[in-house]
Amino acid sequence: MPTLTELPRWTIRTSGDQATFTPVPESRGLEAPRVRGGLALREEDLPGFAKALGEVMKLPTYWTARARAGRLSLDGDPTWSEPRHDPEDGFVHVAGPCDPPRPEPGGSFTVHLADIRALRVRIAAYLHQREW
């Protein structure tokens, strides 16, 4: 059964082993997230997005998907690259398994539930590093 989670900046729908993130229109600003070979978000959107990832990790469907995918440990190749800020476009880019849903409504993108934790770790590390 699909789950809907609403936060001030994100609406998250989980269905099966997928989580679809949609930015709330009034928080999206001028540019929506970009999805092509990974994910690109405006740097100021990262703290809210990290919170959204944490909320997904609280759902029973997240843990079921991780167990089904066999990703309960951190062993193996990293799923997501280290975030990279591009000063030309102001976005932070993370390469990894992310897809726009079809059709793409309002900057939505989909991430496999089993890949959520690895993305959250990368985003949190980036934010921590930026504080220093």
N, C-alpha and C positions, 0 to 999 in steps of 0.2 A: 504494500500500500504506500503511495507517495506521501512524503512528509514535506511540510512547508514551514520554513523558519524565516521570520522577518526581523531584520535589524534596521537601525536608522539609515544605513547606506547600502544594504544588500538584501535581496530576497533570495532564499536558497530553497531549491526543490530537490529532494532526493527521490529517486525511483530506481528500483533494482540496485545495481552497483554503481550508479552514477549520481553526481551532485551537479546541478545546474545553478550557476551564480548569475544573478541579474542585478546590475546596479539600479538603485532607486532613481527614477528619472531626475528629480530635483537635486540629487547629490552628484549626478554624473558630470555636471559642468559641460564644457565644450567638447570634450573628447571621451568617447567610451573606451573600455579596454580593447586591446587588439589581440587577436588570436591568429597566429600563423607560425607553426613550428614551436609553439610555446605560448607564453602569455606576456603581455606588456600592460602595465598599469601606471597611472600617474603616481609619482612618489608620495604625494599627500594622501592617496587612497590606500597605501599599504597598511597603516595601523588598523584601519577598519576592516580591511580584507583579512589580516591576521586574526582578528577577533572572529570574523565569520568562519574561518577555517577551524578555529577552536570550538565554535558552536557545533559544527558538523561532527567533530570528534566526540561529542557528548552523546550522539545518537546511537541507539543499538544497531541500526542498519550499517553504520560505519564499521563497527567491530565485526559484524557478520561478514561484510565484504572483505575486510582485511584477512580474516581467518580463511575465507574461501579462496582468496588469491595467494595465501601462503606468505603473507608479508608481515608477520608479527615480530620479526627481528629487523635489525638495521644492516644485516649482512648483504653483500652484493653490490652491484653498480648503483651509483646515485641515479635516482629517477629524474631529478631536476638539476639544472645547472646552477651555479652561483649567480645571484641577481647582478645585473650590470646596468648602471645608470647611463643613459645616453643624453648628454647635455644638449644635443641638437634638438631632440624632440621632447625632452623632459620626462620621458617614460623610463621605468625600470623594467628590463627584459629578463625573463627566466625561460630558458628552453626546457621543454618537457612535454609530456603527454596531455595535451589540452586541445579540445575541439570546440568549434562553434556548433551549437545545435542547428538543425535544419528545420525551418528557416531561422536565421539569426535575428531574434527579437531584441532590440535595444542594448546591444553590447553584451548579450549573454554568452556564457561559455560553459562547457561541461568538463568535469574532471572525474576520473574513476575514484571512487571512495577510498580504495586501497592506496592511492597516491597522495591523499590529503596531508597526512602527517609529514611526509618528506617535503612537500611544498611549504607547509607551515614552518618547519625547521629552517629552511632556506630564507624565508621572508623574515623570521624573527632574528636570525643571525645578521641579515643585512641591516635591519632597523637598529639592532644593538651597536653594530659597527658605526653607523651614521651618527649615533649619539656621542661618540668619542671624537 
